Amino acid sequence: MGKARVTPLKFVSIPRLELVAAVLAVRILALLKRELGIQVDEEYFWTDSKVVLGYIKNESRAFKTFVANRVQIIQENSKVNQWNYIESKSNPADIASRGMNSKKLTCFDTWFQGPEFLWKPQSTWLNSSIQEMILDLKEDLEWRKQIKINVTSANEDFISNMEIRFSCWQKLKRIIAYILKWKTIHMQEKRMVTRGSKRVNMFSTNKNFSLLDINQIQQAEECIIKMIQLKYFKEEIKILKMKEETSDAREVKDSSDIAKLDPFLDERDLIRVGGRLARSNLNDECKHPIVLPKGSHISKLIIVWCHKKTGHAGRGMTLNELRHSGFWIVSANSLVRSVIYHCVSCRKLRGRFAEQKMAELPFDRLQEAPPFTYCGVDLFGPFIITNKRKELKRYGVMFTCLCSRVIHTEVAYSLETDSFIFALRRFIGRRGNIRQMRSDNGSNFVGAVRELRKSFKEMNHNQISKYLHSCGADWITWINNPPTASHMGGVWERQI
């Protein structure tokens, strides 16, 4: 019996198509056994895909869903040792997929009689080396990626690594609370399995897993502080425990940072500040605050939290909030000052305004010279005037003395070079020769900026220079300001 299927339009990989063909072979065998009613002693399956043989012979079940489901069907309806390998040239099933004309098909005995090796003794066509073939499927695309979980014990190194990863005290406490809650749920689940109860996914049954109460947050805070104190005050804790157990009179060494705080261990083995406030009406957190080291990142997180809680207040308010919250940090004064200094919000609110120092004045603005020896010139306008029945444009030409700030204005009938030369001739005839001229380069005009910029750039400055020399003017240079730098011409721009 032969049966074939059409490849779907959506592209499927060749190994998947071969696997679908293997499933089809298993279902054909079940159909033949059901319909023929003949007792079959042995069944053999042949495929020319070594990848499919590797899928079937695999027992780790680490494939993707598509492959895993079809491998399961094959393994449930056949045995692994029933599957064998056949070369593509000897496989008659390829005719259904590759095609063959009728003339060749009549001469092709393999289609009707099967491969030649099947007519030989069974010992010759069952290749033991192929049966023991092991395929490396780790690089296969259908191989499901394995997830590795690293388990870390809750020691001081774990807390140290956790504290560096977070910059918020409240967030760190929530993360540790979730870890402790997961640990409790995991232990409960483990006890249920040990007692023989049915295994239940506690995360799916507990709908309120993401909710934390106050006790869980306090438990996480206590766990963090214990680890920090054990890391920085290991010798002090050892001495205080011996003092309680043996009634020893030894005190903490004077070289310790907390020796002057009269430290003691409370019922939860936390180091607290001693003192003489035990009979006061204050709460226990204020009477005997928890001692924290200066060099710990946790101490910095707590100070940042108190600083934000007070609305970015100063050092005194932050210290008061720190004491009110039940914490005593060694050398807290300097640490609070450092936190406030590096606080971005405080630097923005309390920082001094930056002042830009202005550059040195240019040479031509500091000379003791007659008016208009060093000039700046600029054009402005246009102004619409009426001449009889015509409307004409006129432009203003303003000359500014760079030393005395005197101004002289002329009228330019157009933006052509000749018109500017006429205005410049009238200016020199009235005010005398000039030594240096400054002007814009035409890119920072306003008003009729497009026309003014285009025309001013087209002016022939060489022609202007020749005219000044012909008039006997002491012309040194014509200095143009850089583009889009109108602030450099502030002497005349502010006059306009």
C-alpha positions in Angstrom: 0.0 0.0 0.0 1.3 3.4 -0.8 0.2 6.8 0.4 1.5 10.3 0.0 0.6 13.8 1.2 1.1 17.2 -0.3 3.6 19.5 1.4 1.9 22.5 3.0 2.3 26.0 1.5 3.8 27.2 4.7 7.4 26.2 4.6 8.2 23.2 6.9 11.7 21.9 7.4 12.8 18.7 5.6 13.4 16.8 8.9 9.8 17.7 10.0 8.4 16.4 6.6 10.4 13.2 7.0 9.0 12.9 10.6 5.4 13.4 9.3 6.1 10.6 6.8 7.2 8.3 9.6 3.9 9.0 11.4 2.0 8.2 8.2 3.8 4.8 8.0 2.8 3.9 11.6 -0.8 4.8 10.8 -0.8 2.8 7.6 0.4 -0.3 9.5 -2.4 0.1 12.0 -4.9 0.4 9.1 -3.6 -2.7 7.4 -3.7 -4.8 10.5 -7.3 -3.6 11.2 -8.6 -4.1 7.6 -6.8 -7.3 6.5 -7.3 -9.3 9.6 -4.1 -11.2 9.0 -1.8 -12.2 11.9 1.5 -10.3 11.4 4.4 -11.7 13.3 7.0 -9.0 12.8 6.9 -5.4 11.5 9.7 -3.3 10.2 9.9 0.4 9.4 12.4 1.9 6.9 13.3 5.6 6.5 16.1 7.3 4.6 16.4 10.1 7.1 19.0 9.6 9.8 17.6 12.7 11.6 14.3 11.0 12.0 16.0 7.8 13.4 17.8 10.1 15.9 14.5 11.6 16.9 12.8 8.2 17.4 15.8 6.6 19.3 16.0 9.6 21.6 14.6 9.2 25.1 15.4 12.6 26.7 12.2 14.2 25.3 14.0 17.5 24.8 12.4 18.5 21.5 10.1 21.3 20.5 6.3 20.6 20.6 5.8 19.7 16.9 8.6 17.1 17.0 7.9 15.9 20.5 4.2 15.1 19.7 5.0 13.1 16.6 7.8 11.2 18.2 5.5 10.3 21.0 2.9 8.9 18.5 5.7 6.8 16.8 7.0 5.5 20.1 3.6 4.5 21.3 2.6 2.6 18.2 5.9 1.0 17.4 9.1 -0.2 19.0 12.4 1.6 18.6 14.2 -1.5 17.3 11.7 -1.9 14.5 13.1 1.2 12.7 15.9 0.8 10.2 17.8 2.9 7.7 17.5 2.6 3.9 19.4 4.5 1.3 17.4 7.0 -0.8 18.3 5.1 -4.1 16.7 1.9 -2.7 13.6 3.6 -1.2 10.5 3.0 -3.3 8.6 5.6 -1.4 10.6 8.4 -3.1 8.7 7.7 -6.3 5.6 9.2 -4.8 7.4 12.5 -4.0 9.9 12.8 -6.8 7.6 11.5 -9.6 8.2 9.1 -12.5 6.6 8.7 -16.0 4.5 5.5 -16.8 7.1 4.0 -19.2 9.8 4.0 -16.5 7.4 2.9 -13.8 6.6 -0.4 -15.7 10.3 -1.2 -15.8 10.8 -0.3 -12.2 10.5 -3.5 -10.2 11.3 -1.8 -6.8 7.8 -0.1 -6.8 6.0 -3.5 -7.0 8.5 -5.9 -5.4 10.3 -3.7 -3.0 14.1 -3.3 -2.6 16.3 -6.2 -3.7 17.9 -6.6 -0.3 14.5 -7.6 1.2 14.6 -10.8 -0.8 17.9 -11.8 0.8 18.3 -13.4 4.2 17.2 -11.3 7.1 20.7 -11.3 8.6 22.1 -9.4 5.6 19.7 -6.5 5.6 19.6 -5.7 9.3 22.8 -3.7 9.7 23.8 -3.8 13.3 26.1 -0.8 12.9 23.1 1.3 11.8 20.9 0.0 14.6 23.4 1.3 17.1 23.8 4.6 15.4 23.9 7.6 17.8 23.2 11.0 16.4 24.4 14.2 17.9 21.2 16.3 18.1 22.4 19.1 20.3 23.0 21.4 17.4 19.6 20.5 15.8 17.1 23.3 15.4 14.4 21.2 17.0 16.4 20.7 20.1 14.8 22.6 23.0 17.1 24.8 24.9 17.8 23.6 28.3 17.4 26.0 31.2 20.0 25.8 33.9 19.1 27.0 37.4 21.9 28.0 39.8 21.0 27.6 43.4 22.7 29.9 45.8 22.6 29.6 49.5 21.3 32.6 51.5 24.7 33.7 53.0 26.4 37.0 53.3 27.9 36.8 49.8 24.4 36.4 48.4 23.1 39.5 50.2 26.2 41.4 49.2 25.6 40.6 45.5 21.9 41.5 45.9 22.5 44.9 47.5 24.8 46.1 44.8 22.3 45.3 42.1 19.6 47.7 43.6 19.5 51.4 44.2 16.3 51.5 46.2 15.9 50.3 49.8 12.2 49.5 49.4 12.7 47.5 46.2 15.5 45.5 47.8 13.3 44.5 50.7 10.5 43.4 48.4 12.9 41.2 46.3 14.2 39.5 49.5 10.6 39.1 50.8 9.6 37.3 47.5 12.7 35.0 47.9 11.8 34.2 51.5 8.1 33.6 50.5 9.1 31.3 47.7 11.4 29.4 50.1 8.4 28.9 52.5 6.1 27.7 49.7 8.8 25.4 48.4 9.4 23.8 51.8 5.6 23.3 52.3 5.4 21.6 48.9 8.4 19.4 49.8 6.7 18.3 53.0 3.5 17.4 51.1 5.5 15.2 48.7 7.4 13.6 51.6 4.1 12.7 53.2 2.9 11.0 50.0 0.4 13.7 49.1 -0.3 14.7 45.5 2.2 17.2 44.1 0.5 20.5 43.7 1.9 23.6 42.0 1.8 26.1 44.9 2.4 29.1 42.6 -0.7 28.3 40.6 -2.9 27.5 43.6 -1.8 30.6 45.6 -3.3 33.4 43.6 -2.0 36.0 46.1 1.7 35.1 45.7 2.5 38.5 44.4 1.0 40.2 47.5 3.2 40.9 50.4 2.1 41.9 53.9 3.9 44.0 56.5 5.3 41.0 58.4 7.0 39.6 55.3 8.6 43.0 54.5 9.8 43.2 58.1 11.2 39.7 58.0 13.1 40.6 54.8 14.5 43.7 56.4 15.6 41.7 59.4 17.3 39.2 57.2 19.2 41.8 55.3 20.4 43.6 58.4 21.5 40.4 60.0 23.7 39.5 57.1 25.2 43.0 57.0 26.0 43.0 60.7 27.4 39.6 60.5 29.7 40.8 57.6 31.0 43.9 59.3 30.6 43.2 63.1 31.5 39.5 63.2 33.9 39.9 66.2 31.5 42.2 68.1 28.6 39.7 67.7 30.8 36.9 68.9 31.8 38.9 72.1 28.2 40.0 72.8 26.9 36.4 72.5 29.6 35.1 74.9 28.7 37.9 77.3 25.0 36.8 77.3 25.7 33.1 77.6 28.5 33.1 80.1 27.7 36.3 81.9 31.2 37.4 81.0 32.1 41.0 81.9 34.1 41.5 78.7 33.1 44.4 76.6 33.6 45.2 72.9 37.1 46.3 72.1 37.9 50.0 72.2 39.2 49.8 68.7 35.8 48.9 67.4 33.7 51.5 65.7 30.7 50.8 67.9 32.5 50.5 71.3 31.1 53.9 72.5 27.5 53.0 71.6 27.1 50.5 74.5 25.9 47.8 72.0 23.8 44.8 72.9 22.0 41.9 71.2 18.2 41.9 71.2 16.0 38.8 71.1 16.4 38.6 67.3 20.3 38.7 67.6 20.4 42.3 66.1 23.0 44.7 67.4 21.3 47.8 68.9 22.5 51.0 70.6 22.4 50.9 74.4 22.0 53.9 76.6 19.8 55.1 79.4 16.5 55.6 77.6 14.9 52.2 78.5 12.3 53.8 80.7 11.2 56.6 78.3 7.9 56.6 76.4 9.6 56.4 73.1 9.1 53.3 70.9 11.8 50.6 71.0 13.1 51.6 67.6 13.9 55.2 68.7 15.2 54.1 72.2 17.6 51.5 70.8 18.1 51.9 67.1 19.8 49.2 65.0 23.5 49.7 64.3 24.7 49.7 60.7 28.2 50.1 59.3 29.4 53.1 57.3 30.9 51.2 54.4 27.9 49.2 53.5 25.8 49.9 50.4 22.7 49.1 52.5 23.5 52.1 54.8 23.6 54.4 51.8 20.3 53.0 50.4 18.6 53.7 53.8 20.0 57.3 53.9 18.8 57.9 50.3 15.4 56.5 51.3 15.2 58.8 54.4 16.4 61.8 52.3 13.7 61.3 49.7 11.1 60.7 52.5 11.8 64.2 53.9 11.4 65.7 50.5 15.1 66.2 49.8 15.6 68.1 53.0 19.0 69.1 54.5 21.4 67.1 56.6 19.7 67.7 60.0 16.2 66.7 58.8 17.7 63.6 57.1 19.5 62.5 60.2 16.4 63.0 62.3 14.4 60.9 59.9 17.1 58.2 60.0 17.0 58.1 63.9 13.2 58.1 63.8 13.2 55.1 61.4 15.3 53.1 64.0 18.7 53.1 62.4 22.0 54.3 63.8 24.7 54.4 61.1 28.4 54.8 62.2 29.7 58.2 61.1 26.3 59.0 59.6 27.0 62.7 59.5 29.7 62.5 56.8 27.7 59.8 54.9 24.5 61.9 54.8 26.6 64.9 53.6 28.0 62.7 50.8 24.5 61.4 49.8 23.1 65.0 49.7 26.1 66.2 47.7 25.6 63.5 45.0 21.8 63.8 44.9 20.8 65.0 41.5 17.6 66.7 42.6 19.4 68.6 45.3 22.2 69.7 43.0 19.5 71.1 40.6 17.6 72.9 43.3 20.4 74.2 45.5 23.3 74.5 43.1 24.6 78.0 42.2 23.8 79.4 38.8 26.6 79.1 36.3 28.0 82.3 35.0 29.6 82.5 31.6 32.7 84.8 31.5 32.7 86.9 28.4 35.6 86.9 26.0 38.1 89.7 25.7 37.1 92.8 23.7 38.5 93.1 20.2 41.4 95.4 19.4 39.4 97.9 17.4 37.0 98.6 20.3 39.7 99.7 22.7 41.6 102.3 20.6 41.7 106.0 21.4 40.9 107.3 17.9 38.6 109.9 16.4 34.9 108.8 15.8 34.3 106.4 12.9 37.9 105.4 12.6 36.8 101.9 13.4 33.3 101.2 12.1 30.7 98.6 11.9 28.1 98.7 9.2 24.8 96.9 8.7 21.7 97.2 6.5 18.1 97.2 7.7 14.7 97.5 6.1 13.2 97.6 3.6 10.8 100.6 4.0 8.0 101.1 1.5 7.8 104.8 0.3 5.5 106.4 -2.2 7.0 108.3 -5.1 4.1 109.9 -7.0 2.0 106.9 -7.8 4.7 104.3 -7.3 5.7 102.3 -4.3 9.4 101.8 -3.9 11.7 100.0 -1.5 14.4 101.9 0.4 17.0 100.4 2.8 18.8 101.9 5.7 22.6 101.8 6.0 23.8 102.3 9.6 27.4 103.0 10.4 28.4 102.6 14.1 31.7 103.8 15.7 33.1 100.9 17.6 34.8 103.1 20.1 32.3 105.9 20.9 29.1 104.1 19.8 28.2 107.1 17.6 25.8 106.2 14.8 25.4 107.6 11.3 22.6 106.5 8.9 22.3 106.7 5.2 19.7 105.6 2.7 20.3 102.9 0.1 18.1 102.9 -2.9 18.7 99.2 -3.6 20.8 96.3 -2.4 23.2 96.6 -5.3 26.9 97.3 -4.9 26.8 100.7 -6.5 24.0 101.8 -4.2 26.0 100.8 -1.2 29.1 102.6 -2.6 27.0 105.8 -2.9 25.9 105.5 0.7 29.5 104.8 1.8 30.7 107.9 -0.2 28.2 110.2 1.5 29.3 108.7 4.9 33.0 109.3 4.3 32.3 112.8 2.8 30.5 113.7 6.0 32.6 111.9 8.7 36.0 111.5 7.2 38.2 108.6 6.2 37.9 105.3 8.1 40.6 102.8 9.0 38.7 99.5 9.5 35.2 98.2 8.7 33.3 95.4 10.3 30.0 93.8 9.0 27.9 90.7 8.9 28.3 88.2 6.1 24.5 88.3 5.3 23.4 85.2 7.1 21.9 86.8 10.2 19.6 89.5 8.7 15.9 89.7 9.8 12.9 91.2 8.2 13.4 91.0 4.4 16.1 88.4 5.3 16.0 86.3 2.1 16.4 89.2 -0.3 18.9 91.0 1.9 21.1 88.0 2.5 21.2 87.1 -1.2 22.0 90.6 -2.4 24.5 91.4 0.3 26.5 88.3 -0.5 26.6 89.3 -4.1 28.3 92.7 -3.4 31.7 93.1 -4.9 33.9 93.9 -1.9 37.0 94.3 -4.1 35.3 97.1 -6.0 34.5 98.8 -2.7 38.0 98.5 -1.5 39.4 100.0 -4.8 37.0 103.0 -4.4 38.3 103.6 -0.9 41.9 103.6 -2.0 41.0 106.0 -4.8 39.5 108.3 -2.3 42.7 108.2 -0.2 41.0 106.4 2.7 43.2 104.5 5.1 41.6 101.1 4.4 43.1 98.2 6.3 40.6 95.4 6.0 37.0 94.5 5.8 36.2 92.0 8.5 33.1 89.8 8.2 31.6 88.0 11.2 31.2 84.2 11.0 27.9 82.8 9.7 25.0 82.7 12.2 27.0 84.7 14.7 24.9 87.8 15.1 26.0 88.1 18.8 29.5 89.1 17.5 27.9 92.2 15.8 26.0 93.2 18.9 27.4 96.8 18.7 25.3 97.6 15.7 22.6 94.9 16.0 21.3 96.4 19.2 21.1 99.8 17.5 18.9 98.4 14.8 
